[in-house]
């Protein structure tokens, strides 16, 4: 039996004994200690997801006009790009604020650059129809090396 609790409105003298299985309590206790860890991991992913979304807007703002607005004046391209960049910042600012809780500033910056390379590669191939070259791949590998180095630096200052 897991637990015996008095029924609401029972006519007892209030001295009923509550019996709780010790093993059930230990299971609940171990579950309780894993929940915050899961939420911590999920919360760490939120800035990364927001940085990906931000980079989609940023990449379109920076390069989309080269395909869509070739015949438009430069001022139209600027206004359209700024309009798109507004949405980039709507995701980028919260991403960095949340990310600062889990990552150092250099880690955030290098993560941003890695995400930018990934998003740009997809944008380049699928939207602009420009293939990714061997040199782009090697540059991405160098950036992956930078990410390795920055994420293995354990000298994060404590706030």
Backbone as a chain_set.jsonl record, in Angstrom:
{"seq": "XXXXXXXXXXXXXXXXXXXXXXXXXXXXXXXXXXXXXXXXXXXXXXXXXXXXXXXXXXXXXXXXXXXXXXXXXXXXXXXXXXXXXXXXXXXXXXXXXXXXXXXXXXXXXXXXXXXXXXXXXXXXXXXXXXXXXXXXXXXXXXXXXXXXXXXXXXXXXXX", "coords": {"N": [[0.855, -1.173, 0.0], [0.639, 2.178, -0.888], [-0.081, 4.72, 0.303], [-2.083, 5.936, 2.985], [-4.525, 8.123, 3.483], [-6.597, 10.261, 5.467], [-10.073, 10.474, 4.738], [-11.739, 13.262, 3.375], [-13.951, 14.962, 5.48], [-14.364, 12.819, 7.147], [-15.393, 11.049, 10.106], [-13.507, 10.684, 12.085], [-11.185, 10.83, 14.955], [-9.127, 12.469, 14.322], [-6.648, 11.454, 14.742], [-5.619, 9.663, 12.978], [-3.309, 7.481, 11.424], [-0.84, 8.116, 9.006], [0.339, 6.145, 6.494], [3.124, 5.667, 4.577], [4.774, 4.208, 1.936], [8.16, 3.521, 2.14], [9.89, 2.988, -0.001], [8.481, 4.057, -2.173], [8.625, 6.74, -1.519], [11.387, 7.152, -1.789], [11.636, 6.744, -4.534], [10.113, 8.878, -5.541], [11.681, 10.955, -4.541], [14.127, 10.584, -5.924], [13.196, 11.027, -8.51], [12.429, 13.704, -8.299], [14.917, 14.947, -8.072], [15.971, 14.585, -10.595], [14.368, 16.027, -12.3], [14.883, 18.929, -12.176], [17.395, 18.904, -13.451], [16.779, 18.027, -16.027], [15.148, 20.143, -16.866], [17.053, 22.143, -16.768], [18.804, 21.354, -18.819], [17.031, 21.548, -21.005], [16.478, 24.259, -20.876], [18.967, 25.239, -21.543], [19.018, 24.691, -24.229], [17.227, 26.449, -25.353], [18.363, 29.11, -25.893], [20.047, 28.365, -28.013], [18.32, 27.39, -29.992], [16.898, 29.755, -30.467], [19.004, 31.307, -31.469], [19.472, 30.002, -33.889], [17.045, 30.567, -35.229], [17.2, 33.355, -35.266], [19.446, 33.645, -36.9], [18.466, 32.729, -39.328], [16.744, 34.829, -40.085], [18.692, 36.874, -40.121], [20.44, 36.056, -42.157], [18.761, 36.127, -44.403], [18.206, 38.865, -44.345], [20.731, 39.957, -44.856], [21.564, 38.773, -47.28], [19.409, 38.001, -48.904], [18.296, 39.997, -50.512], [19.962, 40.07, -52.672], [19.045, 38.22, -54.431], [16.252, 38.609, -54.596], [15.737, 41.375, -54.86], [17.151, 42.511, -56.993], [16.652, 44.328, -59.079], [15.698, 46.52, -57.757], [16.071, 49.752, -56.148], [18.94, 50.682, -54.152], [18.143, 51.807, -51.737], [15.602, 50.784, -51.274], [16.263, 48.099, -50.946], [17.775, 48.354, -48.611], [15.81, 49.232, -46.761], [14.048, 47.034, -46.798], [15.786, 45.035, -45.901], [16.427, 46.022, -43.321], [13.906, 45.82, -42.186], [13.57, 43.052, -42.085], [15.738, 42.457, -40.448], [14.885, 43.461, -38.019], [13.268, 41.425, -36.965], [15.2, 39.511, -36.674], [16.664, 40.546, -34.511], [14.709, 40.37, -32.57], [14.817, 37.738, -31.862], [17.528, 37.281, -31.412], [18.442, 38.946, -29.278], [16.991, 38.016, -26.904], [18.012, 35.394, -26.993], [20.768, 35.713, -26.478], [20.633, 36.844, -23.93], [19.426, 34.78, -22.441], [21.294, 32.776, -22.993], [23.6, 33.704, -21.773], [23.367, 32.903, -19.196], [24.227, 30.32, -19.142], [26.464, 30.022, -20.733], [29.761, 31.293, -21.423], [30.771, 34.596, -22.517], [32.658, 34.497, -24.732], [32.078, 31.851, -25.558], [29.395, 32.083, -26.344], [29.745, 33.792, -28.545], [31.359, 32.288, -30.355], [29.687, 30.099, -30.708], [27.58, 31.391, -31.979], [28.843, 32.045, -34.403], [29.367, 29.499, -35.476], [26.751, 28.549, -35.799], [25.925, 30.456, -37.642], [27.499, 29.737, -39.872], [26.414, 27.215, -40.451], [23.697, 27.82, -41.004], [24.077, 29.616, -43.126], [25.247, 27.94, -45.035], [23.118, 26.207, -45.674], [21.259, 28.116, -46.638], [22.691, 29.14, -48.785], [22.885, 26.928, -50.536], [20.177, 25.932, -50.844], [18.498, 28.183, -51.219], [19.835, 30.299, -52.614], [21.047, 28.807, -54.552], [23.774, 28.253, -54.778], [26.588, 26.314, -54.676], [28.21, 24.693, -51.862], [31.588, 25.067, -51.339], [34.792, 23.34, -51.328], [36.664, 24.857, -49.893], [34.942, 26.352, -48.271], [33.99, 24.316, -46.653], [36.398, 23.595, -45.34], [36.928, 25.982, -43.988], [34.735, 25.966, -42.265], [35.426, 23.757, -40.732], [37.679, 24.745, -39.423], [36.426, 26.661, -37.866], [34.894, 24.951, -36.315], [36.963, 23.817, -34.883], [37.701, 26.078, -33.406], [35.411, 26.311, -31.845], [35.63, 23.956, -30.365], [37.947, 24.535, -28.865], [37.131, 26.834, -27.385], [34.999, 25.888, -25.893], [36.205, 24.092, -24.262], [37.597, 25.532, -22.515], [37.87, 26.151, -19.26], [37.725, 28.437, -17.745], [35.581, 30.115, -16.967], [34.333, 33.124, -15.848], [32.908, 33.73, -12.652], [29.831, 35.156, -11.836]], "CA": [[0.0, 0.0, 0.0], [1.461, 3.37, -0.978], [-0.397, 5.735, 1.304], [-3.442, 5.988, 3.497], [-4.828, 9.457, 3.967], [-7.983, 10.327, 5.924], [-11.009, 11.045, 3.798], [-12.293, 14.548, 3.759], [-15.26, 14.871, 6.106], [-14.532, 11.6, 7.937], [-15.813, 11.289, 11.487], [-12.473, 10.194, 12.988], [-10.745, 11.75, 15.993], [-8.002, 13.244, 13.818], [-5.395, 10.809, 15.113], [-5.334, 8.578, 12.04], [-1.886, 7.38, 11.064], [-0.561, 8.106, 7.561], [1.376, 5.18, 6.165], [3.691, 5.887, 3.245], [5.806, 3.24, 1.606], [9.487, 4.149, 2.083], [10.432, 2.845, -1.355], [7.794, 5.03, -3.019], [9.205, 8.049, -1.2], [12.712, 7.228, -2.395], [11.436, 6.906, -5.98], [9.708, 10.263, -5.77], [12.828, 11.81, -4.248], [15.083, 10.512, -7.041], [12.556, 11.695, -9.639], [12.49, 15.141, -8.032], [16.266, 15.449, -8.322], [16.283, 14.551, -12.028], [13.547, 17.011, -13.016], [15.584, 20.197, -12.432], [18.471, 18.694, -14.413], [16.155, 17.995, -17.353], [14.742, 21.505, -17.205], [18.278, 22.908, -17.002], [19.253, 21.011, -20.167], [16.086, 22.13, -21.961], [16.673, 25.712, -20.848], [20.21, 25.514, -22.273], [18.752, 24.582, -25.66], [16.407, 27.571, -25.804], [19.135, 30.135, -26.618], [20.595, 27.812, -29.25], [17.211, 27.39, -30.958], [16.64, 31.152, -30.823], [20.101, 31.77, -32.326], [19.221, 29.467, -35.231], [15.964, 31.359, -35.833], [17.772, 34.682, -35.498], [20.344, 33.569, -38.057], [17.668, 32.636, -40.555], [16.371, 36.204, -40.433], [19.893, 37.648, -40.426], [20.964, 35.651, -43.461], [17.871, 36.702, -45.415], [18.379, 40.324, -44.354], [22.013, 40.309, -45.442], [21.83, 38.251, -48.625], [18.195, 37.732, -49.666], [18.064, 41.051, -51.508], [20.783, 39.806, -53.859], [18.236, 37.417, -55.348], [14.876, 39.109, -54.731], [15.616, 42.813, -55.147], [18.239, 42.924, -57.893], [16.264, 45.48, -59.883], [15.237, 47.617, -56.894], [17.129, 50.686, -55.724], [19.652, 50.274, -52.945], [17.379, 52.261, -50.572], [14.536, 49.794, -51.058], [16.927, 46.916, -50.395], [18.13, 48.677, -47.225], [14.591, 49.237, -45.946], [13.568, 45.652, -46.679], [16.74, 44.325, -45.047], [16.216, 46.477, -41.945], [12.64, 45.247, -41.717], [13.846, 41.648, -41.748], [16.682, 42.45, -39.327], [14.137, 43.692, -36.786], [12.863, 40.119, -36.441], [16.436, 38.855, -36.222], [16.976, 41.031, -33.169], [13.673, 39.879, -31.649], [15.255, 36.416, -31.411], [18.933, 37.306, -31.015], [18.618, 39.574, -27.965], [16.655, 37.065, -25.836], [18.922, 34.241, -27.041], [22.005, 36.044, -25.767], [20.327, 37.048, -22.504], [19.275, 33.457, -21.829], [22.537, 32.031, -23.157], [24.597, 34.213, -20.834], [23.204, 32.172, -17.94], [24.814, 28.983, -19.273], [27.69, 30.055, -21.519], [30.565, 32.507, -21.303], [30.636, 35.479, -23.678], [33.342, 33.912, -25.902], [31.348, 30.667, -26.012], [28.228, 32.57, -27.089], [30.183, 34.346, -29.824], [31.797, 31.216, -31.251], [28.476, 29.345, -31.032], [26.885, 32.209, -32.98], [29.54, 31.922, -35.689], [29.146, 28.14, -35.976], [25.364, 28.53, -36.266], [25.896, 31.267, -38.865], [28.051, 28.935, -40.98], [25.451, 26.157, -40.776], [22.539, 28.446, -41.642], [24.484, 30.165, -44.413], [25.452, 26.84, -45.987], [21.791, 25.812, -46.145], [20.721, 29.227, -47.416], [23.455, 29.224, -50.028], [22.558, 25.806, -51.412], [18.751, 25.765, -51.153], [17.812, 29.401, -51.639], [20.602, 31.034, -53.631], [21.508, 27.825, -55.548], [25.228, 28.34, -54.877], [27.095, 25.15, -53.938], [29.234, 24.863, -50.832], [32.873, 24.639, -51.905], [35.738, 22.671, -50.435], [37.233, 25.862, -48.983], [33.921, 26.659, -47.267], [34.011, 23.189, -45.726], [37.599, 23.708, -44.505], [36.719, 27.12, -43.086], [33.806, 25.502, -41.233], [36.179, 22.873, -39.838], [38.491, 25.616, -38.558], [35.503, 27.239, -36.897], [34.577, 23.871, -35.375], [38.12, 23.759, -33.985], [37.572, 27.208, -32.475], [34.358, 25.953, -30.894], [36.206, 22.97, -29.456], [38.86, 25.211, -27.944], [36.445, 27.768, -26.497], [34.137, 25.15, -24.97], [37.041, 23.336, -23.329], [38.229, 26.524, -21.629], [37.099, 26.107, -18.026], [37.975, 29.641, -16.956], [34.402, 30.999, -17.015], [34.251, 33.951, -14.63], [31.673, 33.604, -11.872], [29.192, 36.46, -11.621]], "C": [[0.9, 1.235, 0.0], [1.166, 4.377, 0.119], [-1.842, 5.591, 1.744], [-3.656, 7.368, 4.083], [-6.277, 9.478, 4.44], [-8.854, 10.952, 4.843], [-11.5, 12.37, 4.312], [-13.674, 14.338, 4.354], [-15.458, 13.593, 6.9], [-14.791, 11.953, 9.391], [-14.766, 10.818, 12.488], [-12.079, 11.238, 14.016], [-9.522, 12.562, 15.578], [-6.665, 12.606, 14.098], [-5.067, 9.653, 14.18], [-3.873, 8.636, 11.625], [-1.766, 7.303, 9.553], [0.586, 7.144, 7.32], [1.845, 5.437, 4.739], [4.823, 4.891, 3.043], [7.144, 3.958, 1.417], [10.089, 4.078, 0.679], [9.767, 3.83, -2.324], [8.337, 6.425, -2.772], [10.578, 8.215, -1.834], [12.61, 7.41, -3.908], [11.034, 8.336, -6.317], [10.873, 11.221, -5.551], [13.835, 11.781, -5.393], [14.504, 11.173, -8.291], [12.652, 13.205, -9.486], [13.868, 15.702, -8.364], [16.655, 15.39, -9.794], [15.511, 15.615, -12.794], [14.281, 18.324, -13.215], [16.703, 20.047, -13.451], [17.912, 18.669, -15.84], [15.737, 19.393, -17.783], [15.959, 22.375, -17.488], [18.782, 22.638, -18.413], [18.338, 21.629, -21.221], [16.254, 23.64, -22.024], [17.956, 26.102, -21.57], [19.988, 25.474, -23.78], [17.983, 25.781, -26.202], [17.236, 28.661, -26.475], [19.707, 29.632, -27.936], [19.526, 27.814, -30.338], [16.921, 28.819, -31.414], [17.759, 31.719, -31.688], [19.944, 31.235, -33.744], [18.142, 30.289, -35.936], [16.465, 32.758, -36.183], [18.647, 34.687, -36.744], [19.602, 33.383, -39.362], [17.254, 34.03, -41.015], [17.591, 37.018, -40.851], [20.413, 37.329, -41.834], [20.09, 36.183, -44.591], [18.031, 38.211, -45.497], [19.669, 40.713, -45.074], [22.136, 39.924, -46.909], [20.591, 38.028, -49.481], [17.925, 38.748, -50.751], [18.887, 40.838, -52.771], [20.028, 38.966, -54.884], [16.894, 38.097, -55.635], [14.779, 40.549, -55.21], [16.734, 43.319, -56.054], [17.899, 44.191, -58.668], [15.829, 46.685, -59.055], [16.402, 48.535, -56.534], [17.749, 50.194, -54.423], [18.875, 50.682, -51.687], [16.216, 51.329, -50.261], [15.13, 48.538, -50.436], [17.304, 47.143, -48.922], [16.903, 48.627, -46.326], [14.032, 47.826, -45.741], [14.485, 44.861, -45.741], [16.594, 44.738, -43.584], [14.927, 45.914, -41.368], [12.813, 43.787, -41.305], [14.76, 41.569, -40.521], [15.996, 42.732, -37.99], [13.754, 42.356, -36.145], [14.074, 39.301, -35.998], [16.74, 39.262, -34.786], [15.946, 40.59, -32.139], [14.013, 38.479, -31.13], [16.675, 36.448, -30.846], [19.128, 37.874, -29.613], [18.192, 38.627, -26.842], [17.587, 35.851, -25.813], [20.2, 34.536, -26.275], [21.766, 36.285, -24.288], [20.155, 35.711, -21.796], [20.585, 32.685, -21.872], [23.608, 32.446, -22.178], [24.505, 33.505, -19.481], [23.935, 30.83, -17.958], [26.18, 28.982, -19.943], [28.447, 31.346, -21.231], [30.358, 33.353, -22.562], [31.397, 34.943, -24.891], [32.642, 32.662, -26.438], [30.117, 31.071, -26.82], [28.634, 33.056, -28.473], [30.578, 33.241, -30.81], [30.603, 30.349, -31.651], [27.682, 30.079, -32.11], [27.524, 32.046, -34.353], [29.358, 30.535, -36.298], [27.729, 28.025, -36.536], [25.233, 29.319, -37.563], [26.413, 30.474, -40.059], [27.075, 27.851, -41.41], [24.263, 26.738, -41.536], [22.912, 28.973, -43.017], [24.697, 29.072, -45.451], [24.107, 26.374, -46.55], [21.16, 26.862, -47.028], [21.383, 29.296, -48.785], [23.028, 28.14, -51.017], [21.083, 25.825, -51.819], [18.082, 27.029, -51.676], [18.54, 30.11, -52.781], [21.13, 30.127, -54.743], [23.007, 27.947, -55.829], [25.803, 27.179, -54.061], [28.127, 25.544, -52.873], [30.532, 24.283, -51.392], [33.72, 23.912, -50.87], [36.331, 23.66, -49.443], [36.229, 26.281, -47.905], [33.9, 25.563, -46.204], [35.226, 23.283, -44.793], [37.494, 24.881, -43.531], [35.772, 26.739, -41.953], [34.506, 24.574, -40.247], [37.083, 23.682, -38.899], [37.621, 26.27, -37.481], [35.068, 26.195, -35.875], [35.741, 23.672, -34.399], [38.098, 24.889, -32.976], [36.514, 26.909, -31.422], [34.872, 24.931, -29.889], [37.086, 23.652, -28.413], [38.116, 26.085, -26.935], [35.554, 27.034, -25.497], [34.926, 24.241, -24.027], [37.878, 24.255, -22.449], [37.369, 26.621, -20.383], [37.284, 27.35, -17.159], [36.821, 30.624, -17.028], [34.334, 31.808, -15.731], [32.895, 33.789, -13.964], [31.12, 34.983, -11.597], [28.785, 36.626, -10.18]], "O": [[1.827, 1.324, 0.806], [2.084, 4.839, 0.796], [-2.707, 5.178, 0.971], [-3.027, 7.732, 5.076], [-7.113, 8.778, 3.869], [-8.418, 11.851, 4.122], [-11.657, 12.579, 5.515], [-14.486, 13.606, 3.788], [-16.582, 13.287, 7.298], [-14.441, 13.042, 9.845], [-15.107, 10.574, 13.645], [-12.553, 12.374, 13.982], [-8.943, 13.271, 16.401], [-5.633, 13.163, 13.726], [-4.314, 8.753, 14.554], [-3.288, 9.712, 11.495], [-2.476, 6.544, 8.894], [1.674, 7.306, 7.874], [1.044, 5.424, 3.804], [5.712, 4.758, 3.884], [7.243, 4.894, 0.623], [10.733, 5.027, 0.233], [10.435, 4.376, -3.202], [8.494, 7.208, -3.709], [10.902, 9.282, -2.355], [13.402, 8.143, -4.501], [11.551, 8.93, -7.263], [11.033, 12.189, -6.295], [14.345, 12.827, -5.795], [15.235, 11.809, -9.05], [12.93, 13.908, -10.457], [13.976, 16.814, -8.881], [17.587, 16.082, -10.205], [15.969, 16.061, -13.846], [14.312, 18.816, -14.343], [16.944, 20.962, -14.238], [18.514, 19.234, -16.753], [15.946, 19.783, -18.932], [15.908, 23.251, -18.353], [19.148, 23.569, -19.131], [18.815, 22.173, -22.217], [16.181, 24.233, -23.1], [18.029, 27.185, -22.151], [20.693, 26.151, -24.528], [18.081, 26.093, -27.389], [16.851, 29.116, -27.553], [19.837, 30.407, -28.884], [19.796, 28.198, -31.476], [16.722, 29.068, -32.603], [17.49, 32.54, -32.566], [20.25, 31.94, -34.706], [18.301, 30.663, -37.098], [16.186, 33.276, -37.265], [18.595, 35.619, -37.546], [20.069, 33.839, -40.406], [17.396, 34.372, -42.189], [17.533, 37.767, -41.826], [20.776, 38.226, -42.594], [20.6, 36.636, -45.616], [17.997, 38.781, -46.587], [19.692, 41.693, -45.82], [22.738, 40.654, -47.697], [20.72, 37.878, -50.696], [17.383, 38.405, -51.802], [18.547, 41.369, -53.829], [20.343, 39.003, -56.073], [16.455, 38.151, -56.784], [13.824, 40.904, -55.902], [17.206, 44.444, -55.888], [18.766, 45.036, -58.887], [15.615, 47.764, -59.607], [17.566, 48.142, -56.606], [17.158, 49.397, -53.695], [18.937, 49.982, -50.676], [15.888, 51.115, -49.094], [14.559, 47.977, -49.501], [17.169, 46.242, -48.094], [16.951, 48.042, -45.244], [13.599, 47.473, -44.644], [14.01, 44.108, -44.891], [16.634, 43.884, -42.698], [14.869, 45.571, -40.187], [12.262, 43.348, -40.295], [14.572, 40.712, -39.658], [16.472, 42.291, -36.944], [13.897, 42.176, -34.936], [13.988, 38.5, -35.066], [17.04, 38.414, -33.946], [16.271, 40.451, -30.96], [13.538, 38.085, -30.064], [16.984, 35.721, -29.902], [19.91, 37.327, -28.835], [18.96, 38.439, -25.898], [17.914, 35.337, -24.743], [20.667, 33.699, -25.504], [22.625, 35.959, -23.469], [20.665, 35.517, -20.692], [20.949, 32.017, -20.904], [24.442, 31.629, -21.789], [25.465, 33.512, -18.71], [24.228, 30.269, -16.902], [26.967, 28.056, -19.751], [27.858, 32.357, -20.849], [29.825, 32.865, -23.559], [30.841, 34.93, -25.989], [32.618, 32.44, -27.649], [29.829, 30.475, -27.858], [27.955, 32.772, -29.46], [30.169, 33.268, -31.971], [30.512, 29.911, -32.798], [27.172, 29.459, -33.043], [26.82, 31.922, -35.356], [29.211, 30.412, -37.514], [27.528, 27.472, -37.616], [24.518, 28.907, -38.477], [25.829, 30.532, -41.141], [26.923, 27.592, -42.604], [23.868, 26.217, -42.579], [22.155, 28.802, -43.973], [24.362, 29.256, -46.621], [23.972, 26.171, -47.756], [20.583, 26.534, -48.065], [20.721, 29.484, -49.806], [22.834, 28.416, -52.201], [20.77, 25.743, -53.006], [17.176, 26.94, -52.505], [17.931, 30.474, -53.787], [21.607, 30.618, -55.766], [23.454, 27.771, -56.963], [25.526, 27.077, -52.866], [28.805, 26.567, -52.972], [30.562, 23.145, -51.86], [33.389, 23.883, -49.684], [36.486, 23.332, -48.267], [36.612, 26.535, -46.763], [33.805, 25.844, -45.009], [35.095, 23.074, -43.587], [37.924, 24.78, -42.382], [35.98, 27.141, -40.809], [34.209, 24.603, -39.052], [37.231, 23.342, -37.725], [38.038, 26.411, -36.332], [34.893, 26.514, -34.699], [35.522, 23.391, -33.221], [38.439, 24.685, -31.81], [36.697, 27.218, -30.245], [34.582, 25.029, -28.697], [36.975, 23.373, -27.219], [38.445, 26.071, -25.749], [35.37, 27.504, -24.374], [34.357, 23.682, -23.089], [38.764, 23.799, -21.727], [36.248, 27.126, -20.446], [37.021, 27.307, -15.957], [37.039, 31.831, -17.136], [34.283, 31.238, -14.641], [31.864, 33.719, -14.633], [31.85, 35.879, -11.174], [28.232, 37.662, -9.81]]}, "num_chains": 1, "name": "protein.A"}
